[in-house]
Amino acid sequence: MLQTSSKIGLKEWSVTSEALGSGEQIFMLRKGGIREDGRHFKIEHEQFLLYPGLFHEGELLLKDEYQHMLRTTPGADFTTEVPISVYCELAETIHISEEEQVRALDEHHIWSKEFPVKRFSWKPRHPLKLMIVRAYRLTEPVTIPVEDSYAGCKSWVDLADRIDLKNATPALTDSEFAERVAKIQASLTTETVNA
């Protein structure tokens, strides 16, 4: 059930946040960060706001047809304030342990072929977490000041104030979301059978 407010943020590339909020994509990939406990990503929360950030080589990480999103994503540098506009509920987590599975997901995301493979290849003995999320768009972005406690290579942030979610609307209808989930599962199943 959708919460009425939240102060839990999960850091995500601003372009991916925008894709999730628009329904263009329904999953994130996670493995870990330098300041994570044991350098492994842990799913500490199943409902969270997306806290957007930047990748400096962003144009190299997107498919050509999504390059325009680098120009339309709100925010300049996210150093003093950050616009929060997307809330997510975790629907399913799939552990990816084969590179072929990563490649099988290509039609389901906005990233270049290399980006998810590179993420998978970091610490190759540990599986990549594919987090399928149901995204909700806030009626208006809420711009919050950046706090020192949000900095660093960590995934989860505890925001200073709660953000109202009462008027958040789903990026996809129930049937659209279910169809997209089924297609992702089918791609992974087909790849597992063919491997």
GITAFEN-V198999 format. One record per helix or strand of 3 or more residues. SS is the DSSP state (2 for helix, 1 for strand). FROM is the first residue (numbers start at 1). TO is the last residue. If there is no record, write none. Layout:
SS,FROM,TO
SS,FROM,TO
This chain:
1,5,13
2,14,22
1,27,30
2,37,39
1,47,53
2,58,60
2,64,66
2,69,72
1,81,96
2,99,104
2,106,108
2,113,121
1,128,145
2,148,150
1,156,164
2,174,194
